[in-house]
Amino acid sequence: MANSDSNHKEIMSSQDSIFKFIICGTDTDIGKTLISSFFVKGLNSFYWKPIQSGIESQTDSQTVEKLAQVNREKIIKEAYVFTKPLSPHWAAEIDQKTINFDKLRLPKVQGPLIIETAGGLMVPITRNFLQIDQIKQWNLPVILVCKSSLGTLNHTLLSIEALKRRNIEILGLVVNGEKHLDNPKTLVDFSGIPLITEFPYIKKMDSNNLDKLWEELEIKNKLISLLNSKIS
């Protein structure tokens, strides 16, 4: 069996193939698109939002493309775009569309991939299929985004429990928002899930800020360390 040093070298030499993650949130409007942009920018990865519900201003794919400033070819076309900002199952019904799960198969790309889900884990995709069921089928590590403020302990621990119950791998947590002195530690203590980072609130977020934060927070090294811990 390869030792941890050789495993580390293997991961370091094959980063493009191992950085494939699902960005999930404990609720809607939790900051998944911002955090997805952060990882897309830092990893120069492909981005896929399989289901987009609501197109009043711009889609999440358009937001990520603008904020991460990646080539348009890195933005994979959505499988479904629905008019109303509702749960996918209801949004699809209103638009008189039927979701074909073949269209939700993982895209074949060479390099890192960030998948952003729609809403929370238990949001229905159809009347008999939850988003967490689709996450299970994709079989990729989850990065769970949660807020830093009041209410996050209950929401986040329940989300972690749901993922664990289905044996879905959770790579780590991203706590998004104003710094909280206790919540991140409490989440780690109760869940056993590592903290990837506390993502600070910045009033005007742009591509340059994403670059600076990526380096300051040493995200790539943390990802490599977490992936190493899974195979050592």
C-alpha positions, 0 to 999 in steps of 0.5 A: 500500500502506498504511504502517505507521502506518495499519496500526497505526491499523487494528489499534487500531481493529479489536482485537475482530476480530483477537484470535483465537488458539489456545493450545497447549502443549508438553505436558499440564499445562503451564498452558494453562488458566491462560494461557487464563484470562489472555488471556480476562480481559485481552481480555474474549474468548470462550473455547472448549475444543473437546475436554475429556478428563476431568471428575473435578473441573471442566472447563477451561471452568468453570475459565476462567469462574471465574478470568477472571470473564467472563459465561457467554455468553462460554464456548462449549460444548465440542464433546465432553466425555469422561469419562477424562483421556486422549488424545481419540482413546482417551477417545472410544473408551472413551466409545463416541463418534465425533468429527464434525469438523463440530463442530470448525469455528470458532465464529462470534463477534463479538469476541476468541476464545481456543481452548484445545487438549487436551494437546500438539500431536501428540496424536491426535484420532482414529486418523488425525488429529492435533491439529496437523492441526486447528490447521492447519485453523483457520488462526489464530495460535498462542500456544505455552505452555511451562514455564520449567524443565529440559526446556523447550528440547527440548520447545519447540523440537520443538513449534515445528519441528512448527508451522513444518513445517506453515506454522502461524503462531506469534504468540509464546511464553508461558514459564510458571513460576518465572523462569529466567535463560537458557531464554527467551532461548535459545528465542528465539535458536534458534527466532526466535519472539518472547517474549510474556511470562514468566508468573510462578509465583503460589501463589494465582492469582485474577482480581485477580492476572490483572488486575494481571499483564495491566497490568504485563506490557503484554500488549495492547500486545505483541499489537498490536506482534506483529500489526503486525509480521506485516503491515508 
